Amino acid sequence: MTYKVIYDEKNCTAANRCINIAPKLWKMGKDKKAVLAGGHLNLQTGKQERLIEEKDLEAYKETALICPSYVIDIVDTKTEKSVLNLKPTRDPEKEKVPILKAHYDSRSEWKMDPKGFFTIKPFPQEGLLRARYYDGSHALKLTIEGKSAEEIYNTLVREGLVSLLEHAAYLGSELQKAEIAMKKNLPYVQDDPL
């Protein structure tokens, strides 16, 4: 079977997630937007296209599904239908979606992660962030270091060091705050606002 990758570069927001996960499939263009490697411009639609084989389908699907602006589609060449089955909410309909007011009560909702806890500290002179992992008995077990919040929080999850979703969300937020502080040369204190 063959498939057609269709890329709407005009409406790309240059998030470049496709390039980050598949640099062989997507290249950086002059305007910092992705370019479909091996693709050609369809003059009728104004979109880039490329025919692919079944063996390449999953890799291209992954890049389409990670795109926050939904500018990548994959069509079955026999049926001319999308294989992604996405139905993203368009802007006019977004106004009709219910709003859930967020709140947090630390006295009743805070829970200690049974796996342990972390202290986070940026080291701007080294360009590194460090997260120290302490187990439930408060013994230091491991230091995780990386250049970005994303590197560290993905490592924490991959290594099974976090068991509660709220703890993972908190760590992602704190690590991102520490990364911003490091890059902007701001003081960082865990749990305090920047």
LINBEL-V124593 format. One record per pair of residues at least 12 apart in sequence whose C-alpha atoms are under 8 Angstrom apart, sorted by the first residue. I is the first residue (numbers start at 1). GAP is how many residues later the second one is. Records with the same first field share a line. If there is no record, write none. Layout:
I=GAP ; GAP
This chain:
1=52 ; 53 ; 75 ; 76
2=49 ; 50 ; 51 ; 52 ; 74 ; 75 ; 76
3=48 ; 49 ; 50 ; 51 ; 54 ; 71 ; 72 ; 73 ; 74
4=45 ; 46 ; 47 ; 48 ; 70 ; 71 ; 72 ; 73
5=44 ; 45 ; 46 ; 47 ; 55 ; 67 ; 68 ; 69 ; 70
6=41 ; 42 ; 43 ; 44 ; 66 ; 67 ; 68 ; 69
7=29 ; 40 ; 41 ; 42 ; 64 ; 65 ; 66
8=38 ; 39 ; 40 ; 63 ; 64
9=24 ; 25 ; 26 ; 38 ; 39 ; 62
10=37
11=58 ; 60
12=21 ; 22 ; 57 ; 59
13=20 ; 56
14=18 ; 19 ; 20
15=18 ; 52 ; 53
16=17 ; 18 ; 51
17=46 ; 49 ; 50
18=16 ; 45 ; 46 ; 48 ; 49
19=15
21=42
22=37 ; 41
24=13
25=12 ; 35
36=12 ; 13 ; 14
38=12
60=14
61=13 ; 23
65=19
70=18
113=49 ; 50 ; 51 ; 54
114=22 ; 49
115=20 ; 21 ; 46 ; 47 ; 48
116=17 ; 18 ; 19 ; 20 ; 21 ; 22 ; 45 ; 46
117=16 ; 17 ; 18 ; 19
118=13 ; 14 ; 15 ; 16
119=12 ; 13 ; 14 ; 71
120=12 ; 54 ; 55 ; 58 ; 70
121=57 ; 67 ; 68 ; 69
122=56 ; 57 ; 59 ; 60 ; 66
123=59
124=58 ; 59 ; 61
127=20 ; 55
128=17 ; 18 ; 19 ; 20
129=16 ; 17 ; 18 ; 19 ; 20 ; 46 ; 49 ; 50
130=13 ; 14 ; 15 ; 16
131=12 ; 13 ; 14 ; 21
132=12
148=28 ; 31
149=23 ; 26 ; 27 ; 29 ; 30
150=22 ; 26
152=23
153=15 ; 18 ; 19 ; 22
174=16 ; 17
177=17
178=12
181=13
